[in-house]
Amino acid sequence: MSTIEEALAAGIVVHNAGEHHAAHDAWEDEWLALDAGTDDERFLHGLIQFTAAVYHGRRRNWSGARKLARSAREYLAGLDRDYRGVDLASVRDYLRRLGDDPEYAERARPLELRYDGRVLAAVDLEIDALGVAAGVVVEEHGAEFDEAVVEQAVGYAREEADTARSRFRALLCDFVDDADRRALVYDRLRDHVRRRRREEEDVDGLFE
C-alpha cells in the first residue's frame, strides 16, 4: 500500500468514526505535496472540503457548509465514480443535497465513506494506516491523550504482527472507532504500554 493509499484509508476511517474535523489531517500532507490541478490533488482537496462541509453542517454553520459543499463538488467533478476506490458518486450526491439545503446535515446522518465497496473501520487498516488514524485522533484532542503513548502502542502493535497476539492492535482500533469509550480505551492502552516497558526494562537489567 502506497503512502497516499495509507493516508486515504486512515482519513476515511477517522471520518467514519465521526471525527470529521480530524479526517483532513490524514490527507493534508499528501495533498500539499501534489501539483495543483492533477486528479489526485483535486480528489484529496475535494475530500478535505467534503469533511469540512460535514463538520460545519453538524455545527449549524449553514453558510460555511453550503460554500464548502459547492466548492468540494467542483473539485470532485469529472473524476471517476469510484476514483481510487472511493464511492465518489455518493459523495457528490451528498454534497449536492448539502449545497442546496445545508440544514440537510442536521436531518440526515453524515455520509459514511465507502472504499472498495465497503464502509471502512479501523479493523480494516494495515498497521501503518492505523498508526496514521490514531495519530490524527490524538492530535485532534490535544492534551487529552499522550502522543508518545499512542506512538509506542503502534510500535508494539507492529511487533505483534508476526505473532498470534493482537492486544495493542485491538486497543488501537477501539481507540480510533469508539468515541464514546475512547478515554477508557486510552487508559487501558496506556496501562499496557507501561507494562510492556517494565517487562523490557526487566529483561535489559538481566544483562547489565
Sequence and secondary structure as in RCSB ss.txt:
>XXXX:A:sequence
MSTIEEALAAGIVVHNAGEHHAAHDAWEDEWLALDAGTDDERFLHGLIQFTAAVYHGRRRNWSGARKLARSAREY
LAGLDRDYRGVDLASVRDYLRRLGDDPEYAERARPLELRYDGRVLAAVDLEIDALGVAAGVVVEEHGAEFDEAVV
EQAVGYAREEADTARSRFRALLCDFVDDADRRALVYDRLRDHVRRRRREEEDVDGLFE
>XXXX:A:secstr
  HHHHHHHHHHHHHHTT TTTHHHHHHHHHHTS TTSHHHHHHHHHHHHHHHHHHHHTT HHHHHHHHHHHHHH
HTTS TTGGGB HHHHHHHHHHHHH TTHHHHS     EETTEE  GGGS HHHHHHHHHHHHHHTGGGS HHHH
HHHHHHHHHHTTSS  HHHHHHHHHHH STTHHHHHHHHHHHHHHHHHHHHHHHHTT 
